[in-house]
Amino acid sequence: MKLTLRALGSVGILAVCLSAIVPAQGQTIPAEYAPIQIGKGLAKDFSNRSVQGKNVVIYPEICAWYGSLIYAREAHDKQLLEALQKRFEDLLAFNNQARVPNTRHVDFDVFGVVPLELYMQTGEKRYLEMGLRFADLQWESPQADGLSSETRYWIDDMYMLTILQLEAYRATKNPKYLLRGAKEMAAYIQKLQQPNGLFFHSPDAKYFWGRGNGWVAAGMTEMLTSLPKSNPNYPVILAGYKKMMSALLASQGKDGVWRQLLDKEESWAESSSSGMFTFAFAEGVRNGWLAKDLYSPAVYRAWTGVSGLVDQNSLVTSVCEGTNKEDSLTYYLLRKRRTGDLHGQAAVLWAATAMARLESSDKVVAAK
């Protein structure tokens, strides 16, 4: 298969060919779908985007920034890291930091992820101080049950609340951050996970929205990479993760990707959720949380499908627009599809990085 197939930008043509290019066990991904190459294009696109603007930076930009940074680390791309660091410095210098959040909200406080990741990759201590300020503000006035005051039981929060605390832990090794994030995640699992393994968008929006479930899958995956088995919430999180992965395996489309509404075959194929699920599957196989013989074919089918939703300009297509919660089936079915939206750029960057890790692993621990 030639690279020109992807350049056609035709999801329909690609879907017809998927079964012919999904690698069998022990084979490698075709060069035109190589995670390291697709990730490079996505990260370059992000690093070239201007920081100029009037709006405060919120989670889609932060998630794409984080995705670009973890890709740079995996690819050992010093030049990309320098470009991403310069972009951050430009942001801080621009208009007296007008785009740096100063409002307590889960969608804003996640900003701290970028300076924390930059600290871990560059050693610049001022990044650590900035990132920890956001992480601590998130728990400045906790609820009586010990959860963050930003808790609202939208499934998006299972990534937004926990990734910042995880990055604070990874940067400092201070267990308080890990305890916070794990407790928060366990509470969300116990309240929102349904018997089928999937998650409603919120208690009053009872729909299995694709990207919302993607935030859950990615958040649990990130948590399990850092959480020791001795943590009291580890069994709850691992069980919730495995139950969800089983449901996602059952709902994966023949084209390798997932729908805007996971249980509605008539809904359209959506890229940001599919990227997040690919990330969760790949890390699960690599870390031995998922059975290799069962999930490896699904991982490669997912990555091939997601790769086909990236156009020749390294822009992710079929990205669901920003979405509030709503008690309406029509609302979710009629969400607009975007190209190059950072929700999608971020998700596929995470997937590309996870797939590159999986491909480069010497071995995969057998699932227990």
Rosetta blueprint (number, residue, H / E / L):
1 M L
2 K L
3 L L
4 T H
5 L H
6 R H
7 A H
8 L L
9 G L
10 S L
11 V H
12 G H
13 I H
14 L H
15 A H
16 V H
17 C H
18 L H
19 S H
20 A H
21 I H
22 V L
23 P L
24 A L
25 Q L
26 G L
27 Q L
28 T L
29 I L
30 P L
31 A H
32 E H
33 Y H
34 A L
35 P H
36 I H
37 Q H
38 I H
39 G H
40 K H
41 G H
42 L H
43 A H
44 K H
45 D H
46 F H
47 S H
48 N L
49 R L
50 S L
51 V L
52 Q L
53 G L
54 K L
55 N L
56 V L
57 V L
58 I L
59 Y H
60 P H
61 E H
62 I H
63 C H
64 A H
65 W H
66 Y H
67 G H
68 S H
69 L H
70 I H
71 Y H
72 A H
73 R H
74 E H
75 A H
76 H L
77 D L
78 K H
79 Q H
80 L H
81 L H
82 E H
83 A H
84 L H
85 Q H
86 K H
87 R H
88 F H
89 E H
90 D H
91 L H
92 L H
93 A H
94 F H
95 N H
96 N H
97 Q H
98 A L
99 R L
100 V L
101 P L
102 N L
103 T L
104 R L
105 H L
106 V H
107 D H
108 F H
109 D H
110 V H
111 F H
112 G H
113 V H
114 V H
115 P H
116 L H
117 E H
118 L H
119 Y H
120 M H
121 Q H
122 T H
123 G L
124 E L
125 K H
126 R H
127 Y H
128 L H
129 E H
130 M H
131 G H
132 L H
133 R H
134 F H
135 A H
136 D H
137 L H
138 Q L
139 W L
140 E L
141 S L
142 P L
143 Q L
144 A L
145 D L
146 G L
147 L L
148 S L
149 S L
150 E L
151 T L
152 R L
153 Y L
154 W L
155 I L
156 D L
157 D H
158 M H
159 Y H
160 M H
161 L H
162 T H
163 I H
164 L H
165 Q H
166 L H
167 E H
168 A H
169 Y H
170 R H
171 A H
172 T H
173 K L
174 N L
175 P H
176 K H
177 Y H
178 L H
179 L H
180 R H
181 G H
182 A H
183 K H
184 E H
185 M H
186 A H
187 A H
188 Y H
189 I H
190 Q H
191 K H
192 L H
193 Q E
194 Q L
195 P L
196 N L
197 G L
198 L L
199 F E
200 F L
201 H L
202 S E
203 P L
204 D L
205 A E
206 K L
207 Y L
208 F L
209 W E
210 G H
211 R H
212 G H
213 N H
214 G H
215 W H
216 V H
217 A H
218 A H
219 G H
220 M H
221 T H
222 E H
223 M H
224 L H
225 T H
226 S H
227 L L
228 P L
229 K L
230 S L
231 N L
232 P L
233 N L
234 Y H
235 P H
236 V H
237 I H
238 L H
239 A H
240 G H
241 Y H
242 K H
243 K H
244 M H
245 M H
246 S H
247 A H
248 L H
249 L H
250 A H
251 S H
252 Q L
253 G L
254 K L
255 D L
256 G L
257 V L
258 W E
259 R E
260 Q L
261 L E
262 L L
263 D L
264 K L
265 E L
266 E L
267 S L
268 W L
269 A E
270 E E
271 S H
272 S H
273 S H
274 S H
275 G H
276 M H
277 F H
278 T H
279 F H
280 A H
281 F H
282 A H
283 E H
284 G H
285 V H
286 R H
287 N H
288 G L
289 W L
290 L L
291 A L
292 K H
293 D H
294 L H
295 Y H
296 S H
297 P H
298 A H
299 V H
300 Y H
301 R H
302 A H
303 W H
304 T H
305 G H
306 V H
307 S H
308 G L
309 L L
310 V E
311 D L
312 Q L
313 N L
314 S L
315 L L
316 V E
317 T L
318 S L
319 V E
320 C E
321 E L
322 G L
323 T L
324 N L
325 K L
326 E L
327 D L
328 S L
329 L H
330 T H
331 Y H
332 Y H
333 L H
334 L L
335 R L
336 K L
337 R E
338 R E
339 T L
340 G L
341 D L
342 L H
343 H H
344 G H
345 Q H
346 A H
347 A H
348 V H
349 L H
350 W H
351 A H
352 A H
353 T H
354 A H
355 M H
356 A H
357 R H
358 L H
359 E H
360 S H
361 S L
362 D L
363 K L
364 V L
365 V L
366 A L
367 A L
368 K L
